[in-house]
């Protein structure tokens, strides 16, 4: 069985993102870029499934310009067997990303497509669900535990009420939540080895997918700031303050 | 003509408060009609509650055993079958809505607007990106259906006082069979619901252990508050995942929020931005939580929390 894993290049988790002063976007010049943390967790889970002998091949896939190959090399260093770069000059929205994966599913016939539950740049949380719809297959989103048993999987999902368990038939789409696993660190020899692993590039136009109607972003702005607060010196001051505000 | 369809979230007995907030988010879209659809194995009580929501014109019910614990794969084709009558399909931005709505959007061939925090007009919305570090205004192109989730912390629930008609419909699709509900496990359900409680007391990594976290539960109980936690506290296993507040946990807007032993990572702050008053208790005076706190108290939480509880009760 093959597992396809989505890898999105995003501004690193630790960077405090700021809106450009002219409101034309966010500052990304010279900012550290990384694999979307949820995608890294998805990749780690795929690798663990392969290491348990339940999958034969893990294929990392990223959509974007040539720069996304850096994140694909990192994915290969983590342990992916090969990588596919879908070359696209412009950023794609979730429906197009889902259509790209749908086209790749036909080519690769994976048993699982694993994605992060959301990307930490656009915070959309859509692509996995959309792929499952287009593929007409099960979706197990926000996964915090995955157990495979032949052609079935049992997935615990993080939901507002607690943990929900689904049993799904493969092939299927899964999206990772934070506590699914802790991704491994990449070691230097693995980085060297990753340079020799196959990385194929396919132009997005060659996949024969339909153009999606995109949402148009018309303005960017920084979030409203909360007003200046006060510091109190003691619990009794705190209680007095809360009472004055009618909160106790 | 704008007609809005809202997918109701409920637990089989009660409508989830997120639904009334979604109706509130729908109203400024100046629709000619707002309909609410309920899928359940037994619809009557939930339908009664939904019909009372102000601003709802019709409550549509689809009853069947399939809908006791419906999956996104089961529900999406049902909603798609109804969608041709509507210009907008909305759901709350809860794990229920986040799981279901993109599946519907893809079947309808449109991109979804996630987490609407402000409505500019029927097709133009503000939404947060980068964990709330930026707000973008997005426009859904003319002629395209609007499929969107509503960030519930940004909208107050509509009040009761409506009297919508209730109409029963038949299921249009079949269970695909490939996705089976097994179980859902949650905390005992004691105390108010974190997502909608007017008071929330949250603890962070500084609590140090699951046993120590009891002082947070105890303080919360003394003021009738719900309990929340930072990601660090959940990752460390002090409390279960459903208590996590932040970018990837629950986004909440209580009247008062107590952040205790929480440093205030941006991913946590995005979950509490809409709180009325933020109270921070932390021994590190430089912790970023104090930048957003309305009232800050620097000190040892293990001394302060019991003293605060005593002062309140």
Contacts between the chains, C-beta under 8 A, distances in Angstrom:
chain1	res1	chain2	res2	distance
A	11	B	130	7.2
A	16	B	133	6.9
A	16	B	266	6.5
A	17	B	130	4.2
A	17	B	131	8.0
A	17	B	133	4.4
A	17	B	134	6.4
A	18	B	133	7.1
A	18	B	134	7.9
A	19	B	133	7.7
A	19	B	134	4.8
A	26	B	130	6.4
A	26	B	133	7.6
A	26	B	134	5.3
A	93	B	111	4.9
A	94	B	102	7.0
A	94	B	111	6.1
A	94	B	112	7.1
A	95	B	105	7.1
A	95	B	106	6.3
A	95	B	109	7.4
A	95	B	110	7.0
A	95	B	111	4.8
A	98	B	106	5.9
A	117	B	248	7.5
A	118	B	248	7.2
A	120	B	130	7.2
A	120	B	131	6.6
A	120	B	247	7.5
A	121	B	129	6.6
A	121	B	130	6.1
A	122	B	129	5.3
A	123	B	114	6.8
A	123	B	115	6.9
A	123	B	128	6.8
A	123	B	129	5.4
A	123	B	130	7.2
A	123	B	131	6.9
A	123	B	247	7.2
A	124	B	112	7.4
A	124	B	114	5.0
A	125	B	98	5.1
A	125	B	102	7.3
A	125	B	114	6.0
A	126	B	102	3.8
A	126	B	105	7.0
A	126	B	111	7.8
A	126	B	112	5.4
A	126	B	114	6.5
A	127	B	102	7.6
A	128	B	102	7.9
A	129	B	72	6.6
A	129	B	99	6.5
A	129	B	100	7.7
A	129	B	101	7.8
A	129	B	102	3.7
A	129	B	103	4.6
A	129	B	106	7.1
A	130	B	102	5.0
A	130	B	103	7.0
A	130	B	105	6.7
A	130	B	106	3.6
A	131	B	106	7.6
A	132	B	72	7.8
A	132	B	73	7.2
A	132	B	103	6.3
A	133	B	76	6.2
A	133	B	102	7.5
A	133	B	103	4.3
A	133	B	104	7.6
A	133	B	106	3.9
A	133	B	107	5.1
A	134	B	106	5.5
A	136	B	176	7.5
A	137	B	178	6.8
A	138	B	71	8.0
A	138	B	73	5.9
A	138	B	176	8.0
A	138	B	178	4.8
A	138	B	179	4.2
A	139	B	72	6.0
A	139	B	73	6.5
A	139	B	99	7.4
A	139	B	103	6.8
A	139	B	179	7.4
A	140	B	179	7.9
A	141	B	72	7.7
A	141	B	98	7.5
A	141	B	99	5.0
A	142	B	95	6.3
A	142	B	98	8.0
A	142	B	99	7.3
A	144	B	241	6.9
A	154	B	182	7.0
A	157	B	95	7.9
A	158	B	95	7.3
A	158	B	241	5.0
A	158	B	242	7.6
A	159	B	95	4.3
A	159	B	96	7.5
A	159	B	99	8.0
A	159	B	184	7.0
A	159	B	242	7.6
A	160	B	94	5.3
A	160	B	95	4.8
A	160	B	96	7.1
A	160	B	195	6.5
A	160	B	242	6.4
A	160	B	250	6.8
A	161	B	11	7.7
A	161	B	184	5.7
A	161	B	186	4.5
A	161	B	242	6.4
A	162	B	184	6.2
A	162	B	185	5.2
A	162	B	186	3.1
A	162	B	187	6.4
A	162	B	240	6.5
A	162	B	241	7.4
A	162	B	242	4.7
A	163	B	184	7.0
A	163	B	185	5.0
A	163	B	186	7.5
A	163	B	240	7.8
A	163	B	241	7.0
A	163	B	242	7.9
A	164	B	181	7.5
A	164	B	183	7.4
A	164	B	184	4.4
A	164	B	185	8.0
A	165	B	181	7.9
A	165	B	182	4.0
A	165	B	183	5.1
A	165	B	184	7.4
A	165	B	185	7.8
A	166	B	71	6.8
A	166	B	179	6.0
A	166	B	180	6.6
A	166	B	181	6.3
A	166	B	182	6.2
A	167	B	179	7.8
A	167	B	180	4.5
A	167	B	182	5.5
A	168	B	178	6.3
A	168	B	179	5.1
A	168	B	180	7.3
A	169	B	177	8.0
A	169	B	178	4.3
A	169	B	179	7.7
A	172	B	178	7.7
A	177	B	241	8.0
A	177	B	248	7.3
A	178	B	231	6.9
A	178	B	235	7.3
A	178	B	248	5.9
A	179	B	234	7.5
A	179	B	235	6.7
A	179	B	241	6.4
A	212	B	109	7.5
A	212	B	110	7.9
A	212	B	111	6.3
A	213	B	109	7.9
A	213	B	110	6.5
A	213	B	111	7.1
A	213	B	141	5.4
A	213	B	144	5.0
A	214	B	111	6.2
A	214	B	141	7.6
A	215	B	111	5.2
A	215	B	113	6.4
A	215	B	138	4.7
A	215	B	139	6.9
A	215	B	140	6.1
A	215	B	141	7.6
A	216	B	138	6.6
A	216	B	139	4.6
A	216	B	141	6.6
A	217	B	136	5.0
A	217	B	137	7.0
A	217	B	138	5.4
A	217	B	139	8.0
A	218	B	124	7.2
A	218	B	137	4.9
A	218	B	138	7.1
A	218	B	139	5.4
A	219	B	136	6.7
A	219	B	137	4.0
A	220	B	134	5.9
A	220	B	135	7.5
A	220	B	136	5.5
A	220	B	137	7.9
A	221	B	134	7.2
A	221	B	135	5.2
A	221	B	136	7.9
A	221	B	137	7.8
A	222	B	133	7.7
A	222	B	134	6.6
A	222	B	135	7.3
A	223	B	128	7.1
A	223	B	132	5.5
A	223	B	133	6.6
A	223	B	134	7.0
A	223	B	135	5.5
A	223	B	273	7.1
A	226	B	273	7.3
A	226	B	278	7.4
A	226	B	292	5.0
A	226	B	294	7.4
A	227	B	294	7.5
A	229	B	278	7.4
A	229	B	290	7.3
A	229	B	292	7.5
A	229	B	293	4.8
A	229	B	294	4.3
A	229	B	295	6.1
A	229	B	296	6.0
A	230	B	294	7.3
A	230	B	295	6.0
A	230	B	296	7.2
A	231	B	290	7.4
A	231	B	295	7.8
A	231	B	296	4.5
A	231	B	297	7.2
A	231	B	298	6.8
A	232	B	295	6.0
A	232	B	296	7.1
A	232	B	297	5.4
A	233	B	297	7.8
A	234	B	297	7.7
A	235	B	297	7.3
A	235	B	304	5.9
A	235	B	307	4.5
A	235	B	308	5.2
A	235	B	311	5.7
A	236	B	311	6.6
A	237	B	297	7.9
A	238	B	279	7.0
A	238	B	295	6.3
A	238	B	297	5.4
A	238	B	308	6.8
A	239	B	308	7.2
A	239	B	311	4.8
A	239	B	312	6.9
A	241	B	295	5.4
A	242	B	256	7.2
A	242	B	277	7.8
A	242	B	279	7.3
A	242	B	295	7.4
A	245	B	277	6.1
A	247	B	199	7.8
A	247	B	255	6.5
A	247	B	256	4.5
A	247	B	276	7.8
A	247	B	277	6.0
A	248	B	223	7.1
A	248	B	312	6.4
